[in-house]
Amino acid sequence: MRIWFNQGYSLAAIARAMMAADPALEVCVSIGPNGVEHPGPTLTWREPALEAEAYCDWVRHMVQDHAIDVLVPHRRRQLLAGLELPCRVELAAFPEVLDLLDNKFAFAAA
């Protein structure tokens, strides 16, 4: 199974841990244009700076070109959660929980 995590935190370490637990997994990550590539993932690629529609097209091509089975979006997750793709799209939590976690002030007040 090939899983893609797009632009999140500590993804190289997560990729290493997942593949150590299940050697059949291939974990891919994408990083921002200025992100630092770390060893661990099966593949790492840089995400281009694109507007929403072009970004969705880019994601579709990456899913097809790299035979992705599951996409776990972090960056632009609201956009990608509803996108029709030839793979499963899995969020790490309900969208409202992810929004709360992203809003550090609201999270601290909760």
Secondary structure, 3 states (H helix, E strand, C coil): CEEEEECCCCHHHHHHHHHHHCCCCEEEEEECCCCCCCCCCCEEEECCCCCHHHHHHHHHHHHHHCCCCEEEECCCHHHHHCCCCCCEECCCCCHHHHHHHHCHHHHHHC
